[in-house]
Amino acid sequence: MYKKIKIGDDNITTTCFSSDGKYLAIGNTIGEIFLFIKENKKIRIKKNSFHKSRINVLLFENSLLYSASYDKKINVWDNEHDKLLRIFDENFGKIVDIDKKKNSLLVSTDEGCVKFWDIRFKKSIDEVNTGFNLKSAKFLCDGNFFAAGGSSSFLYLWDFRKIEKKKTHF
């Protein structure tokens, strides 16, 4: 072990690095997020407590941080300007995973629901009820399909292009 660092007063539930290595986000069981920011040769630490329950997922997109919690909300943070941009509080259920493809946000819950949001319009596109408890759902590399898995020995695949076609009202 190189170094042992105590982060907050509760158990760590998730971590995420930004793709450029500038940020490290750490979430815990009581809804706190610790953001480590690399600035020159120093590291600055910020803490926020805008969630009220366990942080399950952290996802970076450039300087934006998406955080999802058992409090059934997704927060979108602008780390460059230290600003909360958006709260998705659409009563998702207990969120277990999120992913993003262009302007679409994929949200999966432990109850087996996968919801799709158009971030530009802040509107729900569609949802899929899988019929089993989910642990994870992600867009595949090309973005045309997403995969979901959970309390089952099966991996399920869907064609996202068919879901996107329902956006004709935009």
C-alpha positions as CSV (number, residue, x, y, z in Angstrom):
1,M,0.0,0.0,0.0
2,Y,1.3,3.4,-0.9
3,K,-0.9,5.7,1.2
4,K,-4.1,5.4,3.2
5,I,-6.5,8.4,3.1
6,K,-9.7,8.8,5.1
7,I,-12.5,10.2,2.9
8,G,-15.5,11.5,4.9
9,D,-17.2,9.7,7.8
10,D,-18.9,6.9,5.9
11,N,-18.3,4.0,3.5
12,I,-17.2,4.8,-0.1
13,T,-19.7,3.5,-2.6
14,T,-18.3,4.7,-6.0
15,T,-15.4,6.5,-7.6
16,C,-14.8,8.0,-11.0
17,F,-11.9,9.6,-12.8
18,S,-12.5,12.2,-15.6
19,S,-11.0,11.2,-18.9
20,D,-8.3,13.9,-18.8
21,G,-7.3,12.9,-15.2
22,K,-8.0,16.3,-13.8
23,Y,-10.8,15.1,-11.5
24,L,-11.5,12.3,-9.2
25,A,-15.0,12.0,-7.7
26,I,-15.8,9.8,-4.7
27,G,-19.3,9.1,-3.4
28,N,-20.4,7.6,-0.1
29,T,-23.4,6.0,1.7
30,I,-24.7,9.2,3.2
31,G,-24.9,11.2,-0.1
32,E,-21.6,13.1,0.1
33,I,-19.4,13.6,-3.0
34,F,-15.7,14.5,-2.6
35,L,-14.2,16.0,-5.7
36,F,-10.4,16.0,-6.0
37,I,-9.1,18.6,-8.5
38,K,-5.6,18.5,-9.9
39,E,-4.3,22.0,-10.3
40,N,-0.7,22.3,-11.3
41,K,1.2,20.2,-8.7
42,K,-1.5,20.5,-6.0
43,I,-4.7,18.8,-5.4
44,R,-7.7,20.7,-4.1
45,I,-10.7,19.0,-2.5
46,K,-14.3,20.1,-2.6
47,K,-17.2,18.4,-0.8
48,N,-20.9,18.6,-1.6
49,S,-23.9,17.0,0.1
50,F,-26.8,17.7,-2.2
51,H,-27.9,14.1,-2.3
52,K,-29.8,12.7,0.7
53,S,-28.8,9.0,0.3
54,R,-26.2,6.6,-1.0
55,I,-24.3,7.7,-4.1
56,N,-24.4,4.8,-6.6
57,V,-23.0,6.3,-9.8
58,L,-20.6,9.1,-10.8
59,L,-20.1,9.8,-14.5
60,F,-17.8,12.5,-16.0
61,E,-18.3,14.2,-19.3
62,N,-15.5,16.8,-19.8
63,S,-15.9,19.1,-16.8
64,L,-19.5,17.9,-16.0
65,L,-20.1,15.4,-13.3
66,Y,-23.4,13.4,-13.2
67,S,-24.2,11.9,-9.8
68,A,-27.0,9.5,-9.2
69,S,-28.3,8.3,-5.8
70,Y,-30.8,6.2,-4.0
71,D,-32.6,9.5,-3.3
72,K,-34.0,9.0,-6.8
73,K,-32.3,12.1,-8.3
74,I,-29.5,12.8,-10.7
75,N,-27.5,16.0,-10.3
76,V,-25.4,17.6,-13.0
77,W,-22.4,19.6,-11.8
78,D,-20.2,22.1,-13.7
79,N,-16.8,21.6,-12.0
80,E,-15.1,24.4,-13.9
81,H,-17.6,27.0,-12.5
82,D,-18.5,25.2,-9.3
83,K,-22.1,25.2,-10.1
84,L,-25.1,22.9,-10.0
85,L,-26.6,23.0,-13.5
86,R,-29.6,20.6,-13.3
87,I,-31.4,18.2,-11.0
88,F,-33.3,15.4,-12.6
89,D,-35.8,14.6,-9.9
90,E,-38.4,12.6,-11.9
91,N,-38.9,9.9,-9.2
92,F,-36.7,7.4,-11.1
93,G,-36.7,4.9,-8.3
94,K,-33.4,3.8,-6.7
95,I,-30.9,4.6,-9.4
96,V,-28.2,1.9,-9.9
97,D,-26.5,3.1,-13.1
98,I,-26.4,6.0,-15.6
99,D,-24.7,6.4,-19.0
100,K,-24.7,9.1,-21.6
101,K,-24.6,9.1,-25.4
102,K,-24.6,12.5,-27.1
103,N,-27.8,14.2,-25.9
104,S,-29.3,11.0,-24.4
105,L,-29.1,10.0,-20.8
106,L,-29.8,6.3,-19.9
107,V,-31.0,5.8,-16.3
108,S,-31.4,2.3,-14.8
109,T,-33.1,1.5,-11.5
110,D,-33.0,-1.5,-9.2
111,E,-36.7,-2.1,-9.9
112,G,-35.8,-3.0,-13.5
113,C,-36.7,0.2,-15.4
114,V,-34.4,1.8,-18.0
115,K,-35.4,5.4,-18.8
116,F,-34.1,7.6,-21.6
117,W,-33.9,11.4,-21.4
118,D,-33.1,14.0,-24.1
119,I,-30.9,16.4,-22.1
120,R,-31.4,19.2,-24.6
121,F,-35.2,19.3,-24.0
122,K,-35.2,17.9,-20.5
123,K,-37.8,15.4,-21.6
124,S,-38.2,11.7,-21.3
125,I,-37.8,9.9,-24.6
126,D,-38.9,6.4,-23.6
127,E,-38.5,3.7,-21.0
128,V,-38.1,-0.1,-21.0
129,N,-39.2,-2.3,-18.1
130,T,-36.9,-5.3,-18.1
131,G,-38.8,-7.4,-15.6
132,F,-35.8,-8.1,-13.4
133,N,-33.7,-6.2,-10.9
134,L,-30.9,-4.3,-12.6
135,K,-27.4,-3.8,-11.5
136,S,-26.1,-2.0,-14.6
137,A,-27.1,-0.7,-18.0
138,K,-24.7,0.9,-20.5
139,F,-24.6,2.1,-24.1
140,L,-22.3,0.0,-26.2
141,C,-19.4,1.6,-27.9
142,D,-21.1,2.5,-31.1
143,G,-24.1,3.9,-29.2
144,N,-26.6,2.0,-31.3
145,F,-27.3,-0.6,-28.6
146,F,-27.4,-0.7,-24.9
147,A,-26.9,-3.7,-22.6
148,A,-28.5,-4.4,-19.2
149,G,-27.8,-7.0,-16.6
150,G,-28.8,-7.7,-13.0
151,S,-30.4,-10.4,-10.9
152,S,-30.3,-13.0,-13.8
153,S,-27.8,-15.0,-15.6
154,F,-28.6,-13.2,-18.8
155,L,-27.3,-10.1,-20.5
156,Y,-30.0,-8.3,-22.4
157,L,-29.4,-6.1,-25.5
158,W,-31.7,-3.5,-27.0
159,D,-31.4,-1.4,-30.2
160,F,-31.3,2.2,-29.1
161,R,-32.0,3.5,-32.7
162,K,-35.6,2.2,-32.4
163,I,-36.1,4.1,-29.2
164,E,-34.6,7.3,-30.8
165,K,-37.1,7.2,-33.6
166,K,-39.9,8.0,-31.1
167,K,-38.5,11.6,-30.7
168,T,-40.5,12.9,-33.7
169,H,-42.4,15.4,-31.5
170,F,-39.1,17.4,-31.1
